[in-house]
């Protein structure tokens, strides 16, 4: 999911973008999304303020891992362009994207409920899918975001199990993703 932070003097759209993983609830027609970000998240603050964002479907496990631990920014490796119908940015290497407008926002609970309507959707390329290595990276990324609920030692134990799958079936990007996630757990701010 990409959302835009507040405007300030001299900042470009690429400097204002927040890229974060999001697992929406979607209707069968793919016209309505229910997003559930926490009130403490940048995604929530941006959607509350702008009422617009862009949801992406990607099979890039490295990008998902980077977004999960807050280590992704638009650059040559994560190209972006302006969205067509909302104020936002599109990840140009995504498979599909959906430009969204918020129609209802309920933030009475810690985890908000945001209903959004799809104003346009675009297919950029085929969805390649997830092999075993990509699935392992996704699981590791989820574990990395939950380390505050468990222990670093237990997460690293699971990482070691998942790394075997990446070693056997992963390409360069999956290996980069696992290295990034190990670094995040071992040296990053996981509190």
N, C-alpha and C positions, 0 to 999 in steps of 0.2 A: 504494500500500500504506500503510495506517495501522497504526502500532504505538504502544504506550504506554511512555514512559520511567518511571523510578522515582518512587514516591510521595515527596512531601516535604510538610512542614507548610504548609498554606495554598494548595497548588496544585490547580487543577481538572483534570479530564480534558483539557479543551481546551488547557491549558498544558503538559500532559505528552505530547501527541500528536506523533508524527513522521509527516510525509507525504512519501513518497518514490516516485519512479517505480520500477517493477519489471516485468520481462518474464519471467514464469514459463514453465516447461514444464508443460503441462496434459494430462492423459489425455483421451481422447475422450468420456468420460462426465462430465467436469468435476467429478470427485470427489476427485482427488488433484492437488496442485500441487507442483512442485519449484522452489524459490526459490534463487537463487545470489548472495546479497549478499556483498560483501567483508567480511572480519573487522574492518576498520577502520570500517565503517558503523554508524550509529545503528540502522538497521533490524536488522542482525545482532545487536547488543547487546541490543536490546529483545526480539527473538524468542528469543534464548538465555535471557534471564531470565524472560519471561512465558509463552513457548510458545504465544502466541496473537496473531492479527492479523486485519486485514480487507483483502482484495484488492478493488479497484474496477475496473470497466470504465467509461471515460469517453471522450467525444468532445470534451471541453473542452481545446483546445490551450493556452490561457492557463494553466490549472491545471497541465497537464503541464510547461510551461516553468517555471513558478514552482517546482514540486516539484523539477525537475531541478537548479536552481541554488540550492536551499535558501531560497527567498523566498516561502514560503507558510505561513500560519498560519490556524487557524480564526477566522473573524470573520464579519461580515455578507456578505462576498463568497464565503466558503467555509464554508457552514453545515454543521454536524455534529450528530449525535445518538448516543446510546449504542447499541452493538450489542446484539442480543438474546441470543445464546448464548455469546459470548466477552467478555472484558474488553477493550473497544476502542471505537473511534468509527467511525461510518459517515459518509461524505461524501454528504450528502443530495441533491446534484445529479448524482450518478453515474447511469449507465444501469443498472448491475447491481452487486451486491457479493456477495462470498463470505466468510463468516466461517470462519477457519481455525484448526486446532489442530495444532501441530507434533508429528509422530510419530517423526521421526528427524532428528538434526542432526549433521553431520560437518564439523568445523571444522579438520581437519588441514591443509588447503591454504589459501592466502591467500583464494581465493574459496570460500566455504562451499557445502555442499549441504544444503538443508533441505527435508525432505519433510513436507508438511502435508496433512491430511485436511479436506475441506469439511464443516462441521457444519450449515451452512444457507446457502442462496443466495436472493437476493431481486432481482426485476426492479423497478426504480423507474420507468423510462421507456424509450421506444424509443431505440436507438442511431442517431443521425442519420448518422454516418459522417464521413469526412475528405475534404474537397474539396482542391484543389491548395494553397490557402493553409494549411490545417491540416497537410497533409503537409510543407510547407516549414517551418512552425514546429517540427514534431516533429524534422525533420532538423537544424534550427538548435539545438534543445535538446540533441540528442545531441552535436553538435559542441562546444557550450559545456562539456559535461561531459568532453570529451576534449582540451581546450586544453592541458592539462599534457603531453600526448603529442606535440604539434605546436608551432605558434607562434601567437601572437595575430594576427599579420599574415595567416597562411593561413586562420585561422578567419574573420576579418573579410572576406576576399576571398570566401569561400563565403557568408557572411551577405549580402553585397551581391548576389550572384546569387539567393539565396533571397528577398531582400526584394522583388525585381521581381515575383515570383509573388504575394507577400502584397499588394503594392500593387495588383495587377490584380484579385485574386479574394478578398481577405480582408475580413472584417467587422471591427468595432471590437475585438473580443477578440483576433483574430489580429494586428492592428496593435499592440495593447498588449503582446502576447507578444514580438513582434520587438523593440520598444523596450526591454523588460525585458532581453532577451538581449543586445542591443547594450550596454546599460548595464553588465550583468554582465561582459562581456568587456573593455570599455573602462575600467571603474572598480572592478569587484569584485575579490574575492580569487580569482584563478585559478591560484594556485600549488599 
